[in-house]
Amino acid sequence: MEVYKQQSLGTNPDDAGSLDEKGAAAFLGCGSRKILEMRKSGTAPPHYRVGNRLRYPKHLLVQWMERAVVGSVPVWPRRKAEEQAEGSVA
């Protein structure tokens, strides 16, 4: 089991610390129910438990979001292919 070690993140007090589930959901821009679903599926952000409460370290949330970034796919090529397919059928 990996032990959580608090690291110094600079002088900004907003950078350090951890969030509860609602705070982590707001930080990630999703609902707390989505975090619950991710925990059940094993894809949740890193967290630790203090008693019966879950805590999400801010710096680990940022790292998790950076790893989760995927390239976007433009919508327009698919539309062109669909229009061409419709045009050739008619």
Wavefront OBJ file of the C-alpha trace (Angstrom):
o trace
v 0.000 0.000 0.000
v 1.311 3.381 -0.949
v 1.671 5.785 1.942
v 0.403 9.308 1.370
v 3.094 11.894 1.943
v 2.185 15.551 1.981
v 4.522 17.576 -0.164
v 5.176 21.265 -0.263
v 3.401 22.801 -3.224
v 4.529 26.381 -2.931
v 3.324 29.399 -1.037
v -0.246 29.424 -2.372
v -2.488 27.952 0.373
v -5.040 26.850 -2.237
v -2.487 24.457 -3.750
v -1.997 22.373 -0.607
v -4.424 20.192 1.289
v -7.148 17.789 0.416
v -10.836 17.900 -0.418
v -13.847 15.886 0.634
v -15.914 14.101 -2.021
v -18.153 17.089 -2.783
v -15.152 19.410 -3.002
v -13.287 16.985 -5.268
v -16.355 16.692 -7.506
v -16.591 20.479 -7.794
v -12.844 20.687 -8.466
v -13.146 18.083 -11.256
v -16.343 19.593 -12.652
v -18.567 16.554 -12.101
v -21.061 15.345 -9.532
v -20.229 13.393 -6.392
v -22.303 10.517 -7.803
v -19.905 10.301 -10.760
v -16.956 9.974 -8.356
v -18.845 7.195 -6.548
v -19.374 5.377 -9.874
v -15.667 5.792 -10.715
v -14.687 4.384 -7.318
v -16.896 1.331 -7.891
v -15.363 0.746 -11.339
v -11.796 1.328 -10.121
v -11.153 4.450 -12.211
v -11.539 7.046 -9.454
v -8.934 9.687 -8.686
v -6.424 8.829 -5.935
v -7.869 9.148 -2.458
v -7.308 8.007 1.084
v -9.603 7.263 3.989
v -9.568 8.939 7.400
v -11.999 7.006 9.562
v -15.140 6.772 7.462
v -14.350 9.838 5.347
v -12.629 9.963 1.978
v -10.091 12.678 1.229
v -8.739 13.664 -2.197
v -5.344 15.433 -2.165
v -5.483 18.392 -4.569
v -2.072 17.776 -6.109
v -3.018 14.156 -6.892
v -6.304 15.296 -8.460
v -4.342 17.592 -10.777
v -1.953 14.761 -11.720
v -4.900 12.403 -12.309
v -6.601 14.957 -14.581
v -3.387 15.476 -16.566
v -3.088 11.718 -17.168
v -6.757 11.492 -18.157
v -6.482 14.084 -20.946
v -7.181 12.600 -24.367
v -6.997 14.162 -27.787
v -10.234 15.486 -29.179
v -11.709 14.245 -32.429
v -13.287 16.830 -34.712
v -16.925 16.241 -35.590
v -16.817 17.544 -39.151
v -15.080 14.573 -40.889
v -17.834 12.227 -39.744
v -20.505 14.611 -41.002
v -18.848 14.796 -44.409
v -18.699 11.006 -44.612
v -22.381 10.734 -43.646
v -23.385 13.385 -46.237
v -21.417 11.601 -48.950
v -23.030 8.285 -48.046
v -26.505 9.876 -48.166
v -25.731 11.544 -51.496
v -24.565 8.330 -53.135
v -27.654 6.386 -51.983
v -30.219 8.860 -53.370
l 1 2 3 4 5 6 7 8 9 10 11 12 13 14 15 16 17 18 19 20 21 22 23 24 25 26 27 28 29 30 31 32 33 34 35 36 37 38 39 40 41 42 43 44 45 46 47 48 49 50 51 52 53 54 55 56 57 58 59 60 61 62 63 64 65 66 67 68 69 70 71 72 73 74 75 76 77 78 79 80 81 82 83 84 85 86 87 88 89 90
